[in-house]
């Protein structure tokens, strides 16, 4: 069972505005619309006979869920960054969140005449020392392999990271992302430490 609201005491401090949330939802929607439309082929025209004069609907290409992996991996990474209490990742997440709030507020003000308000001041559960081990290894791996990833994959990943810093905070439905990712990383780190350092891996 997924808990949609983590305990306030175990959460890092941050702020998200309604405009920032709108940006995060927009990024999420755009990526999934592109994926959905990319899985369909244009309709093919029928024959010229009496019985085949109209267009024939194409069966379309299969929508491959794996194409969403880079984006959702980015969301997970952005969530982890939000959960970092300090350091470059925590600072970077704060900068991306500030950017999302600012861009969203500009659009909201120009389009609706309304000013955004703070809607969340809590984030994903805090990353602990064991989780930090996993994140450090992940950052090193991504840095060393950065040239092996196609440009399009990098783009999807970074859009996902930005979305993750905006969507993974709060105590509502979106908090389920943080409540799943961060404790999972903490538990994996503890599991590996027990096995590699203490020899109790089972």
N, C-alpha and C positions, 0 to 999 in steps of 0.2 A: 504494500500500500504506500503510495507517495504522499508525503506530508507537504501541503502547499504553503505552509508558513513555518519557517525556521525560527528558533528561539532568537529573540533580539540580542541577547547577550553574546551569542556566538557568531554574530554577523559583523562584517566590516562596515564602516561608515561611508555613505555616499549619497548623492542626490540625483534624482531623475525628474525631469519636468514632463508635462503632458506633451509638449512639442517634441522633446527628445524621444519619448515613447512612440510618437507618430513616425518619426524618422526610422526607428528600429522596425516597426511594423511594415513600413514602406519597403525597406530593404528586404525583409523576409518575403513580402508579397511579390516583389519584382523578380526575385530569384526563382520562386516557385512557378510564377506565370511563364517565365522564359523556359523553364524545364518542361512545363505542361505543353506549351505550344511547340517546343522542339521535338516532342514525341509524336507529332502528327504530320502526315504528308499532304500536299495539296491534292484537291479532288481531281480525279482523272475524267476526261470527257468520254462519253459513250460512243457507240458506233453510229452510222448514218442511216441505218435501216429504219423501218416503221416502228420497230419495237425497241430501238436503242438510240433514240434521238437525244435524250436528256443526259445530264451529267451523272456519273456514277460515283457514289461516295467511296473514298479510298479507305482501306482498312487502317492505314497509318502505320508509322513506325512505333516500335515498342518504347514506352517511357521507361528508361533505365534508372532505377532509384540510385544506382551507384554514382550517377552524375551529380547528385546532390551532396555526396560525401564531403568534397572539399569545403562547401559552404557550411555544412553542419559541423564539420571539424573546426572551422573558424569560429563558429558560435561557441563551441565547447571551450576553445582556447581563450576567447574573449571572456567567457564566464570565469575561467581560472584566473585570468588577469585581474578581474574585479575582486576576486577573493583574496588576492595578495595584499597583505596589510601595508606593504611599502615596496621599495625597490623600483626598478625600471618598469616592470610589468604593471604594478599597481599605479605608478605615475602615468604610464602610457594609457591605461584604461580610463583614468580620470580625465586625461586630455581628450580622448575620443568621446567620452561622455559629454564633456563640455562642448565639444564641437557639434555633437548631435543636438544638444539642447539649444545651442546658438543658431544653428542652421534651421532647426525646426521652428524656433521662435520667430525668426525672420520671415519664414514662409507663412506661419500662422498669422502673424501680425498683418502682413500685406494682403493675404487672401481673405481673412475673416474679420480683421479688426480687433481680435481678441488677444490677450496676453496670456502666455502659458503660466501654469502654476506648478509648484513642486508636488509630485504625487507619490514619491517614494523616497525614503531616507535610509533604507537598509538594503543589503545585497545578499549575495550567496553566502553560505557558511564559510568561515575563515579557513584558509589553507593552513595546515599544520606542518611541522618539520618533516614528517614522512611524505606528505604530499609534495612538499618543496623539492624533495629528492627526485620525484618523478618529473616534475615540471622542469627542473634544471636539466635533466637528461634529455627531455623532449626538445627544449630550446636548443641545446647543443646539436642534437641530431638534425633538427630542421635547418639550422644555420649551415652545417657541413654539407647537407644535401640540397641546399637552396637552388643550385644551378641545374639540378636534374629534373626539376618540376617545370612543366610547360607554363607559359605566361598566362594562359587562360585559367589554369588551376590556381596560380598564385593570386589572380584577381578575385576569383570566387572565395578563396580562403580569407583574404583581407576584408572583403565585404562582409563575410561571416563574422570576423573578429569584431568589426565595428558594430554589427547588429547584436552580437553577444554582450558587448559592454552596455548596451541600451536595454536589452530585453531580459537579462538574467538577474535584474534587481527588482526589489519589491517583495511583497509577501502574498501575492495572489497566484494566478495560474502560471505566469512566466517564472515564478520562483521555483517551480518544479524542475526547471532546467538546472539551476544552481544546486538544488537539493539532491539532484541525481549525480551531477558531474563531480562536484567538489568532494563530497564524502567518498565517492568511488575512488578518486585519485588518492585521498588520504589513506584509505583502506589498502589500496594496492601498494603504496609506499611502505606501510607498516608490514604488509605481508612479505615484501621483498627483503626488508631489513631483518625480519625474524629469520628468514631462510638463509640469506647471504652472510649476515653478521653473527647471528646466534645459532644458526644451524637447526632451527625448529620448523623449517618449511615442510608441510605435509600435503 
